[in-house]
Amino acid sequence: MNIFRRPDYQSETTQFIQQLKANKPTLEAEQLAGRALLWDKSINRAVASDIAAGRVAQRAYVYAG
């Protein structure tokens, strides 16, 4: 061990988050459940390929008349 070593720095934000997690241990599980509601969805590959096939290529310069 180095005698000149300083204690590890923790910002106020890090301390706040650690205290919040300690006070509410179910917080991470609640966050994951909330994320699953909107973002963690399974993709229907058939519909996705139909959508991709229906796309029209954009012209090189959109504003050309």
N, C-alpha and C positions, 0 to 999 in steps of 0.2 A: 504494500500500500504506500502511496506517495504521500509524504507529509504536507506537501503544498497543494494537494487536491482540494478544490472548492466543492461545496455541496452542489448537487445537480439543480439547475435552474428550472423552475416551472412558472409559466406565466399565470396571470390571474385567470385567464380563460381556461387554461388546462386545469387549474385548481377548482374552478367553478364546475366544469364538466365532471370531474372526478367526484366532487361532493354531490352533484345531482344524481349521478349513477349510484352512489352509496345510499342516498336517501330514498331512491326509487329504483329498486333492483329490476323491476319489470319494464323499464324504459326501452331497452334495446329490443325486447320482444314486441312491444307495442309499435316501435318504429318499423320493424320488419313486417308486421301485419298491415300497417298503413301503406307501406310500399307495395305490398302484394295486391292491394285493392286496385291500384292504378297502373303499375308498371310491370309487374312480374306476370305477364300473360303468355299463354302458349300461342304459337302462330299457326294458323291454318295455311299450310303450304300451297294447297290448291288455289285458294282465293288470292294469296300473295302472288302466285305466278300469273293468274289472270289479270291482276292489276298491273303487273310489270309488262305484260304483253300488250296492254291497252294504252300504254304511254306513247305519246307522240313526240318525236324528236324536236327540240327547240332549234330555231334558226340561229345562225352564227351571230347576227346582230338584230336584236329584237325590235329596235326602233326604226329599222329601215322600212320605207313605205313601199 
